[in-house]
Amino acid sequence: MTDDAADDDIDVLAPGTVVVVIDPLCGWCWGAAPALEKLAASHLPLRLVASGLFIGDRPVTPEFAGYAWDNDQRIRALTGQVFSEAYREKVLGATDSKFDSGPATLAFTAVQLREPGRELAVLHALQAARWVDGRDITDEAVVAAVLRETGIDEDTVAAFLSEDEGVIRTLNERATFARDLMHHFSARGVPVLLRVIDGGAVRLDGRMLFEDVDRIVANIEAVKPPAPITPGSASSA
């Protein structure tokens, strides 16, 4: 057997599908935005899975804000993505700020369910609202405003704001699936880059999302999945 994930959700995806595990509050996921745009525009099928990794009511202390800003500067240096002073002042510097991807993840899931094909645009709109414009996407009203600005249907916005049971259930199922994948591949953070093969998935080098982004499709296609181990193929000691 290869180092794969034989999960039902993976099994229904066509071999060759690229799976990226993300969280809307992950700075590295914002750093990977140009690569995700390249993948979405390519012939490779792309599946985004929200991990729920940063769902929780964690306060943003001065110590956490300093750590986050330092990490953001490393991401900016590597990727060129914007982490603005507005974000530093209005989000990290707010006295009542919190670190909770719950609202953004719920909105992302509502869009995936009700307007499939628009989730990447919504993800990037939410990310830009935070890191470029300095808006607090832990606030449901702000998230709803971003959805409307992105052209999302009002019924989808209502499903998000009302915490629709089907959306909540799907969020929890996909977050569990994402965490199972992360555990299987010993991934401690996101984004996680995978490619579906027959019978499961293999993990790809996540540096593809940040380095030589213009060639990301070619680089992914150049990776050969490990051959399955068949009886008699391994030598005995």
Phi and psi in degrees as GROMACS dihedral restraints (atoms count N, CA, C in turn):
[ dihedral_restraints ]
;  ai    aj    ak    al  type     phi  dphi    fc
    3     4     5     6     1   -75.5    20    10
    4     5     6     7     1   170.4    20    10
    6     7     8     9     1   -77.5    20    10
    7     8     9    10     1    80.1    20    10
    9    10    11    12     1  -125.9    20    10
   10    11    12    13     1   176.1    20    10
   12    13    14    15     1  -118.4    20    10
   13    14    15    16     1   107.3    20    10
   15    16    17    18     1   -89.4    20    10
   16    17    18    19     1    55.2    20    10
   18    19    20    21     1   -89.2    20    10
   19    20    21    22     1   145.2    20    10
   21    22    23    24     1   -57.0    20    10
   22    23    24    25     1   -39.6    20    10
   24    25    26    27     1   -65.4    20    10
   25    26    27    28     1   -36.8    20    10
   27    28    29    30     1   -71.3    20    10
   28    29    30    31     1   -40.2    20    10
   30    31    32    33     1   -60.4    20    10
   31    32    33    34     1   -28.8    20    10
   33    34    35    36     1   -82.7    20    10
   34    35    36    37     1    -7.4    20    10
   36    37    38    39     1   -87.8    20    10
   37    38    39    40     1   143.4    20    10
   39    40    41    42     1   -66.8    20    10
   40    41    42    43     1   139.4    20    10
   42    43    44    45     1   -52.5    20    10
   43    44    45    46     1   138.2    20    10
   45    46    47    48     1   102.4    20    10
   46    47    48    49     1   -17.5    20    10
   48    49    50    51     1   -61.7    20    10
   49    50    51    52     1   134.3    20    10
   51    52    53    54     1   -93.7    20    10
   52    53    54    55     1   126.3    20    10
   54    55    56    57     1  -112.1    20    10
   55    56    57    58     1   130.0    20    10
   57    58    59    60     1  -124.6    20    10
   58    59    60    61     1   120.4    20    10
   60    61    62    63     1   -88.2    20    10
   61    62    63    64     1   127.0    20    10
   63    64    65    66     1  -134.7    20    10
   64    65    66    67     1   173.7    20    10
   66    67    68    69     1  -144.6    20    10
   67    68    69    70     1   134.7    20    10
   69    70    71    72     1   -60.4    20    10
   70    71    72    73     1   -22.3    20    10
   72    73    74    75     1   -98.0    20    10
   73    74    75    76     1     8.6    20    10
   75    76    77    78     1   -83.5    20    10
   76    77    78    79     1   117.6    20    10
   78    79    80    81     1   -62.0    20    10
   79    80    81    82     1   -35.8    20    10
   81    82    83    84     1   -67.0    20    10
   82    83    84    85     1   -30.4    20    10
   84    85    86    87     1   -67.8    20    10
   85    86    87    88     1   -35.3    20    10
   87    88    89    90     1   -67.0    20    10
   88    89    90    91     1   -39.1    20    10
   90    91    92    93     1   -61.3    20    10
   91    92    93    94     1   -29.8    20    10
   93    94    95    96     1   -85.5    20    10
   94    95    96    97     1    -0.3    20    10
   96    97    98    99     1   -55.2    20    10
   97    98    99   100     1   -44.4    20    10
   99   100   101   102     1   -61.1    20    10
  100   101   102   103     1   -37.3    20    10
  102   103   104   105     1   -67.1    20    10
  103   104   105   106     1   -40.7    20    10
  105   106   107   108     1   -64.8    20    10
  106   107   108   109     1   -35.6    20    10
  108   109   110   111     1   -63.3    20    10
  109   110   111   112     1   -42.3    20    10
  111   112   113   114     1   -61.8    20    10
  112   113   114   115     1   -43.4    20    10
  114   115   116   117     1   -65.3    20    10
  115   116   117   118     1   -41.6    20    10
  117   118   119   120     1   -64.1    20    10
  118   119   120   121     1   -31.3    20    10
  120   121   122   123     1   -85.7    20    10
  121   122   123   124     1    -5.3    20    10
  123   124   125   126     1   -90.1    20    10
  124   125   126   127     1  -178.0    20    10
  126   127   128   129     1   -83.1    20    10
  127   128   129   130     1    -7.3    20    10
  129   130   131   132     1   -77.6    20    10
  130   131   132   133     1   129.1    20    10
  132   133   134   135     1   -67.5    20    10
  133   134   135   136     1   138.2    20    10
  135   136   137   138     1  -121.5    20    10
  136   137   138   139     1   134.2    20    10
  138   139   140   141     1  -127.2    20    10
  139   140   141   142     1   121.9    20    10
  141   142   143   144     1   -99.9    20    10
  142   143   144   145     1   134.5    20    10
  144   145   146   147     1  -127.0    20    10
  145   146   147   148     1   119.5    20    10
  147   148   149   150     1   -79.4    20    10
  148   149   150   151     1   128.1    20    10
  150   151   152   153     1   -83.7    20    10
  151   152   153   154     1   -23.1    20    10
  153   154   155   156     1    69.5    20    10
  154   155   156   157     1    14.9    20    10
  156   157   158   159     1   -60.5    20    10
  157   158   159   160     1   -35.9    20    10
  159   160   161   162     1  -110.0    20    10
  160   161   162   163     1    23.3    20    10
  162   163   164   165     1   -76.2    20    10
  163   164   165   166     1   128.1    20    10
  165   166   167   168     1   155.0    20    10
  166   167   168   169     1   166.0    20    10
  168   169   170   171     1  -104.4    20    10
  169   170   171   172     1    60.4    20    10
  171   172   173   174     1   -86.0    20    10
  172   173   174   175     1   124.5    20    10
  174   175   176   177     1   -72.2    20    10
  175   176   177   178     1   147.4    20    10
  177   178   179   180     1   -91.9    20    10
  178   179   180   181     1    98.8    20    10
  180   181   182   183     1   -81.4    20    10
  181   182   183   184     1   163.8    20    10
  183   184   185   186     1   -55.8    20    10
  184   185   186   187     1   -35.8    20    10
  186   187   188   189     1   -67.1    20    10
  187   188   189   190     1   -43.9    20    10
  189   190   191   192     1   -65.7    20    10
  190   191   192   193     1   -40.9    20    10
  192   193   194   195     1   -60.6    20    10
  193   194   195   196     1   -41.2    20    10
  195   196   197   198     1   -65.3    20    10
  196   197   198   199     1   -41.7    20    10
  198   199   200   201     1   -62.7    20    10
  199   200   201   202     1   -45.7    20    10
  201   202   203   204     1   -62.5    20    10
  202   203   204   205     1   -44.2    20    10
  204   205   206   207     1   -64.0    20    10
  205   206   207   208     1   -41.9    20    10
  207   208   209   210     1   -61.1    20    10
  208   209   210   211     1   -42.6    20    10
  210   211   212   213     1   -65.6    20    10
  211   212   213   214     1   -39.7    20    10
  213   214   215   216     1   -60.9    20    10
  214   215   216   217     1   -36.6    20    10
  216   217   218   219     1   -67.9    20    10
  217   218   219   220     1   -33.3    20    10
  219   220   221   222     1   -65.8    20    10
  220   221   222   223     1   -41.3    20    10
  222   223   224   225     1   -65.0    20    10
  223   224   225   226     1   -43.1    20    10
  225   226   227   228     1   -62.8    20    10
  226   227   228   229     1   -40.6    20    10
  228   229   230   231     1   -64.3    20    10
  229   230   231   232     1   -35.4    20    10
  231   232   233   234     1   -81.3    20    10
  232   233   234   235     1   -38.0    20    10
  234   235   236   237     1  -110.3    20    10
  235   236   237   238     1   -21.0    20    10
  237   238   239   240     1    82.3    20    10
  238   239   240   241     1     0.6    20    10
  240   241   242   243     1   -69.4    20    10
  241   242   243   244     1   148.9    20    10
  243   244   245   246     1   -82.2    20    10
  244   245   246   247     1   130.4    20    10
  246   247   248   249     1  -127.4    20    10
  247   248   249   250     1    97.8    20    10
  249   250   251   252     1   -83.0    20    10
  250   251   252   253     1   165.1    20    10
  252   253   254   255     1   -66.4    20    10
  253   254   255   256     1   -31.0    20    10
  255   256   257   258     1   -61.1    20    10
  256   257   258   259     1   -41.7    20    10
  258   259   260   261     1   -63.6    20    10
  259   260   261   262     1   -44.5    20    10
  261   262   263   264     1   -61.6    20    10
  262   263   264   265     1   -41.9    20    10
  264   265   266   267     1   -80.3    20    10
  265   266   267   268     1   -46.3    20    10
  267   268   269   270     1   -87.8    20    10
  268   269   270   271     1   -25.8    20    10
  270   271   272   273     1  -103.1    20    10
  271   272   273   274     1   -62.2    20    10
  273   274   275   276     1   -68.2    20    10
  274   275   276   277     1   -29.9    20    10
  276   277   278   279     1   -90.2    20    10
  277   278   279   280     1    -4.4    20    10
  279   280   281   282     1   -71.4    20    10
  280   281   282   283     1   135.6    20    10
  282   283   284   285     1   -68.2    20    10
  283   284   285   286     1   -24.9    20    10
  285   286   287   288     1  -107.4    20    10
  286   287   288   289     1    17.5    20    10
  288   289   290   291     1   -68.6    20    10
  289   290   291   292     1   148.4    20    10
  291   292   293   294     1  -136.2    20    10
  292   293   294   295     1   161.8    20    10
  294   295   296   297     1  -112.7    20    10
  295   296   297   298     1    97.6    20    10
  297   298   299   300     1  -151.0    20    10
  298   299   300   301     1   112.0    20    10
  300   301   302   303     1   -87.7    20    10
  301   302   303   304     1     7.7    20    10
  303   304   305   306     1   -55.4    20    10
  304   305   306   307     1   -54.5    20    10
  306   307   308   309     1   -60.1    20    10
  307   308   309   310     1   -45.2    20    10
  309   310   311   312     1   -66.5    20    10
  310   311   312   313     1   -38.2    20    10
  312   313   314   315     1   -67.4    20    10
  313   314   315   316     1   -39.3    20    10
  315   316   317   318     1   -64.0    20    10
  316   317   318   319     1   -43.0    20    10
  318   319   320   321     1   -63.6    20    10
  319   320   321   322     1   -44.1    20    10
  321   322   323   324     1   -58.5    20    10
  322   323   324   325     1   -44.0    20    10
  324   325   326   327     1   -67.2    20    10
  325   326   327   328     1   -40.3    20    10
  327   328   329   330     1   -59.7    20    10
  328   329   330   331     1   -40.4    20    10
  330   331   332   333     1   -69.0    20    10
  331   332   333   334     1   -42.2    20    10
  333   334   335   336     1   -56.6    20    10
  334   335   336   337     1   -40.3    20    10
  336   337   338   339     1   -75.2    20    10
  337   338   339   340     1   -42.3    20    10
  339   340   341   342     1  -100.5    20    10
  340   341   342   343     1   -26.6    20    10
  342   343   344   345     1  -136.9    20    10
  343   344   345   346     1    62.5    20    10
  345   346   347   348     1   -58.0    20    10
  346   347   348   349     1   141.8    20    10
  348   349   350   351     1   100.6    20    10
  349   350   351   352     1   -11.5    20    10
  351   352   353   354     1  -109.6    20    10
  352   353   354   355     1     0.5    20    10
  354   355   356   357     1   -65.5    20    10
  355   356   357   358     1   -34.4    20    10
  357   358   359   360     1   -68.0    20    10
  358   359   360   361     1   -41.0    20    10
  360   361   362   363     1   -61.5    20    10
  361   362   363   364     1   -40.0    20    10
  363   364   365   366     1   -69.3    20    10
  364   365   366   367     1   -43.0    20    10
  366   367   368   369     1   -56.4    20    10
  367   368   369   370     1   -48.1    20    10
  369   370   371   372     1   -70.1    20    10
  370   371   372   373     1   -31.9    20    10
  372   373   374   375     1   -66.1    20    10
  373   374   375   376     1   -41.3    20    10
  375   376   377   378     1   -65.9    20    10
  376   377   378   379     1   -43.0    20    10
  378   379   380   381     1   -62.4    20    10
  379   380   381   382     1   -45.4    20    10
  381   382   383   384     1   -64.7    20    10
  382   383   384   385     1   -37.0    20    10
  384   385   386   387     1   -58.7    20    10
  385   386   387   388     1   -39.0    20    10
  387   388   389   390     1   -76.9    20    10
  388   389   390   391     1   -59.3    20    10
  390   391   392   393     1   -84.6    20    10
  391   392   393   394     1   -20.8    20    10
  393   394   395   396     1  -100.2    20    10
  394   395   396   397     1   -50.2    20    10
  396   397   398   399     1   -90.1    20    10
  397   398   399   400     1   -13.9    20    10
  399   400   401   402     1    73.8    20    10
  400   401   402   403     1    33.2    20    10
  402   403   404   405     1   -98.1    20    10
  403   404   405   406     1   150.0    20    10
  405   406   407   408     1   -90.5    20    10
  406   407   408   409     1    97.6    20    10
  408   409   410   411     1   -84.7    20    10
  409   410   411   412     1    13.3    20    10
  411   412   413   414     1   -87.9    20    10
  412   413   414   415     1    -5.6    20    10
  414   415   416   417     1   -96.0    20    10
  415   416   417   418     1   124.7    20    10
  417   418   419   420     1   -59.5    20    10
  418   419   420   421     1   -38.6    20    10
  420   421   422   423     1   -65.0    20    10
  421   422   423   424     1   -38.6    20    10
  423   424   425   426     1   -66.0    20    10
  424   425   426   427     1   -44.2    20    10
  426   427   428   429     1   -61.5    20    10
  427   428   429   430     1   -43.9    20    10
  429   430   431   432     1   -60.9    20    10
  430   431   432   433     1   -39.5    20    10
  432   433   434   435     1   -63.4    20    10
  433   434   435   436     1   -41.2    20    10
  435   436   437   438     1   -64.0    20    10
  436   437   438   439     1   -41.2    20    10
  438   439   440   441     1   -58.3    20    10
  439   440   441   442     1   -46.3    20    10
  441   442   443   444     1   -65.1    20    10
  442   443   444   445     1   -40.7    20    10
  444   445   446   447     1   -63.8    20    10
  445   446   447   448     1   -27.3    20    10
  447   448   449   450     1   -84.9    20    10
  448   449   450   451     1    -4.1    20    10
  450   451   452   453     1    88.1    20    10
  451   452   453   454     1    19.2    20    10
  453   454   455   456     1   -74.5    20    10
  454   455   456   457     1   140.7    20    10
  456   457   458   459     1   -60.1    20    10
  457   458   459   460     1   144.9    20    10
  459   460   461   462     1   -63.9    20    10
  460   461   462   463     1   -29.3    20    10
  462   463   464   465     1   -65.3    20    10
  463   464   465   466     1   -35.9    20    10
  465   466   467   468     1   -69.0    20    10
  466   467   468   469     1   -41.7    20    10
  468   469   470   471     1   -60.3    20    10
  469   470   471   472     1   -41.7    20    10
  471   472   473   474     1   -64.4    20    10
  472   473   474   475     1   -38.9    20    10
  474   475   476   477     1   -62.2    20    10
  475   476   477   478     1   -37.8    20    10
  477   478   479   480     1   -66.0    20    10
  478   479   480   481     1   -51.3    20    10
  480   481   482   483     1   -65.8    20    10
  481   482   483   484     1   -33.0    20    10
  483   484   485   486     1   -85.2    20    10
  484   485   486   487     1    -1.6    20    10
  486   487   488   489     1    52.8    20    10
  487   488   489   490     1    55.6    20    10
  489   490   491   492     1   -47.8    20    10
  490   491   492   493     1   134.7    20    10
  492   493   494   495     1   -59.3    20    10
  493   494   495   496     1   -40.4    20    10
  495   496   497   498     1   -64.9    20    10
  496   497   498   499     1   -37.0    20    10
  498   499   500   501     1   -69.0    20    10
  499   500   501   502     1   -43.7    20    10
  501   502   503   504     1   -60.5    20    10
  502   503   504   505     1   -44.6    20    10
  504   505   506   507     1   -62.3    20    10
  505   506   507   508     1   -43.5    20    10
  507   508   509   510     1   -65.5    20    10
  508   509   510   511     1   -41.9    20    10
  510   511   512   513     1   -56.1    20    10
  511   512   513   514     1   -48.1    20    10
  513   514   515   516     1   -65.3    20    10
  514   515   516   517     1   -40.9    20    10
  516   517   518   519     1   -63.6    20    10
  517   518   519   520     1   -43.9    20    10
  519   520   521   522     1   -73.0    20    10
  520   521   522   523     1   -33.9    20    10
  522   523   524   525     1   -65.5    20    10
  523   524   525   526     1   -40.3    20    10
  525   526   527   528     1   -63.0    20    10
  526   527   528   529     1   -44.0    20    10
  528   529   530   531     1   -60.2    20    10
  529   530   531   532     1   -45.3    20    10
  531   532   533   534     1   -62.5    20    10
  532   533   534   535     1   -42.0    20    10
  534   535   536   537     1   -70.2    20    10
  535   536   537   538     1   -32.6    20    10
  537   538   539   540     1   -63.0    20    10
  538   539   540   541     1   -42.2    20    10
  540   541   542   543     1   -61.8    20    10
  541   542   543   544     1   -45.4    20    10
  543   544   545   546     1   -61.6    20    10
  544   545   546   547     1   -40.8    20    10
  546   547   548   549     1   -65.4    20    10
  547   548   549   550     1   -43.9    20    10
  549   550   551   552     1   -60.2    20    10
  550   551   552   553     1   -40.4    20    10
  552   553   554   555     1   -96.7    20    10
  553   554   555   556     1    11.2    20    10
  555   556   557   558     1    55.2    20    10
  556   557   558   559     1    39.5    20    10
  558   559   560   561     1   -92.3    20    10
  559   560   561   562     1   125.7    20    10
  561   562   563   564     1   -93.2    20    10
  562   563   564   565     1   -19.2    20    10
  564   565   566   567     1  -144.1    20    10
  565   566   567   568     1  -179.4    20    10
  567   568   569   570     1  -119.8    20    10
  568   569   570   571     1   159.1    20    10
  570   571   572   573     1   -76.8    20    10
  571   572   573   574     1   153.6    20    10
  573   574   575   576     1  -117.3    20    10
  574   575   576   577     1   129.4    20    10
  576   577   578   579     1  -107.7    20    10
  577   578   579   580     1   122.8    20    10
  579   580   581   582     1  -131.0    20    10
  580   581   582   583     1   160.4    20    10
  582   583   584   585     1  -134.5    20    10
  583   584   585   586     1   132.5    20    10
  585   586   587   588     1   -73.1    20    10
  586   587   588   589     1   135.4    20    10
  588   589   590   591     1  -125.6    20    10
  589   590   591   592     1   176.0    20    10
  591   592   593   594     1   -59.1    20    10
  592   593   594   595     1   120.2    20    10
  594   595   596   597     1    89.1    20    10
  595   596   597   598     1     1.2    20    10
  597   598   599   600     1   166.1    20    10
  598   599   600   601     1  -138.6    20    10
  600   601   602   603     1  -151.7    20    10
  601   602   603   604     1   157.4    20    10
  603   604   605   606     1  -122.0    20    10
  604   605   606   607     1   147.9    20    10
  606   607   608   609     1   -86.1    20    10
  607   608   609   610     1   136.0    20    10
  609   610   611   612     1  -103.8    20    10
  610   611   612   613     1   161.5    20    10
  612   613   614   615     1   -66.9    20    10
  613   614   615   616     1   115.8    20    10
  615   616   617   618     1   -63.3    20    10
  616   617   618   619     1   -16.1    20    10
  618   619   620   621     1   -64.5    20    10
  619   620   621   622     1   -17.9    20    10
  621   622   623   624     1   -59.7    20    10
  622   623   624   625     1   -26.1    20    10
  624   625   626   627     1   -76.7    20    10
  625   626   627   628     1   -11.4    20    10
  627   628   629   630     1  -125.4    20    10
  628   629   630   631     1   -22.7    20    10
  630   631   632   633     1  -113.8    20    10
  631   632   633   634     1   135.6    20    10
  633   634   635   636     1    52.2    20    10
  634   635   636   637     1    50.8    20    10
  636   637   638   639     1   -59.9    20    10
  637   638   639   640     1   -33.3    20    10
  639   640   641   642     1   -61.6    20    10
  640   641   642   643     1   -22.0    20    10
  642   643   644   645     1  -109.9    20    10
  643   644   645   646     1    19.8    20    10
  645   646   647   648     1   -62.2    20    10
  646   647   648   649     1   -39.4    20    10
  648   649   650   651     1   -63.8    20    10
  649   650   651   652     1   -47.1    20    10
  651   652   653   654     1   -62.7    20    10
  652   653   654   655     1   -38.4    20    10
  654   655   656   657     1   -66.9    20    10
  655   656   657   658     1   -39.3    20    10
  657   658   659   660     1   -66.5    20    10
  658   659   660   661     1   -43.1    20    10
  660   661   662   663     1   -67.8    20    10
  661   662   663   664     1   -24.0    20    10
  663   664   665   666     1   -76.2    20    10
  664   665   666   667     1   -17.3    20    10
  666   667   668   669     1   -76.7    20    10
  667   668   669   670     1   124.1    20    10
  669   670   671   672     1   -95.6    20    10
  670   671   672   673     1   124.7    20    10
  672   673   674   675     1   -64.0    20    10
  673   674   675   676     1   151.4    20    10
  675   676   677   678     1   -63.8    20    10
  676   677   678   679     1   144.8    20    10
  678   679   680   681     1   -74.2    20    10
  679   680   681   682     1   140.8    20    10
  681   682   683   684     1   -63.6    20    10
  682   683   684   685     1   149.0    20    10
  684   685   686   687     1   -84.0    20    10
  685   686   687   688     1   121.1    20    10
  687   688   689   690     1  -109.2    20    10
  688   689   690   691     1   156.6    20    10
  690   691   692   693     1   -53.8    20    10
  691   692   693   694     1   130.1    20    10
  693   694   695   696     1    88.5    20    10
  694   695   696   697     1    -4.2    20    10
  696   697   698   699     1   -83.0    20    10
  697   698   699   700     1   -18.3    20    10
  699   700   701   702     1  -101.7    20    10
  700   701   702   703     1   137.0    20    10
  702   703   704   705     1   -77.4    20    10
  703   704   705   706     1   148.9    20    10
  705   706   707   708     1   -93.4    20    10
  706   707   708   709     1   151.7    20    10
